[in-house]
Amino acid sequence: MRDVIVEDAQITLVVFCRSGIWRVMINDQFYGDYVRKDWALQSALDRAHELRSSGRRAQVKLTDHRTNSVSVIDESP
């Protein structure tokens, strides 16, 4: 089966911590690992900005590793 890319679909970037490493995922696909939260968050925000600049919709979510609560920190208008 071939994956179909829907140009109008929102792209979700998720930032979370596991075992002291901050991971960024884009639509459930690995994007990068970082040793600092602020680096991971900046990477996700930068990528979301790039996606929006090309006309895509993007949302950045941050997962609190202590409570597993999810906060939307940046979203397309």
C-alpha positions as CSV (number, residue, x, y, z in Angstrom):
1,M,0.0,0.0,0.0
2,R,1.3,3.4,-0.9
3,D,1.2,6.3,1.5
4,V,-0.8,9.3,0.3
5,I,0.3,12.7,1.4
6,V,-2.6,15.1,2.0
7,E,-1.3,18.6,1.4
8,D,-4.0,20.1,3.6
9,A,-3.5,17.8,6.6
10,Q,-2.0,19.3,9.7
11,I,1.5,18.2,10.7
12,T,2.0,17.5,14.3
13,L,5.4,17.9,16.0
14,V,5.7,16.4,19.4
15,V,8.5,17.1,21.9
16,F,8.9,14.7,24.9
17,C,11.6,13.4,27.3
18,R,12.6,9.8,27.8
19,S,15.5,8.7,30.0
20,G,16.9,12.3,30.0
21,I,16.9,12.6,26.2
22,W,14.5,15.0,24.5
23,R,13.0,13.6,21.3
24,V,11.1,15.4,18.5
25,M,8.7,13.4,16.4
26,I,6.8,14.6,13.3
27,N,3.6,12.8,12.6
28,D,4.9,9.8,14.7
29,Q,8.1,9.7,12.7
30,F,11.5,10.3,14.4
31,Y,13.0,13.7,13.7
32,G,15.8,14.2,16.3
33,D,17.1,13.6,19.8
34,Y,18.5,16.4,21.9
35,V,20.2,16.6,25.3
36,R,18.5,19.8,26.2
37,K,14.8,20.6,26.3
38,D,15.3,24.1,24.8
39,W,17.2,22.7,21.8
40,A,14.5,20.1,21.1
41,L,11.8,22.7,21.4
42,Q,13.6,25.2,19.2
43,S,14.1,22.5,16.6
44,A,10.4,21.7,16.5
45,L,9.4,25.3,16.4
46,D,11.9,26.0,13.6
47,R,10.6,23.0,11.6
48,A,7.0,24.1,12.1
49,H,7.9,27.6,10.8
50,E,9.5,26.1,7.7
51,L,6.4,24.0,7.1
52,R,4.1,27.0,7.5
53,S,6.3,29.0,5.1
54,S,5.7,26.4,2.5
55,G,1.9,26.6,3.0
56,R,1.4,23.6,5.3
57,R,-0.4,23.6,8.7
58,A,1.7,22.6,11.7
59,Q,1.2,22.2,15.4
60,V,3.9,21.8,18.1
61,K,3.0,19.8,21.3
62,L,5.1,19.4,24.4
63,T,4.5,16.4,26.6
64,D,5.4,16.7,30.3
65,H,7.4,13.6,31.2
66,R,6.3,13.7,34.8
67,T,2.5,13.8,34.3
68,N,2.2,12.8,30.6
69,S,0.0,15.9,30.1
70,V,0.2,17.4,26.6
71,S,0.3,21.1,25.9
72,V,-0.1,22.7,22.5
73,I,2.6,25.4,22.5
74,D,2.5,26.5,18.9
75,E,-0.3,26.1,16.3
76,S,-1.1,27.3,12.9
77,P,-3.8,30.0,12.8
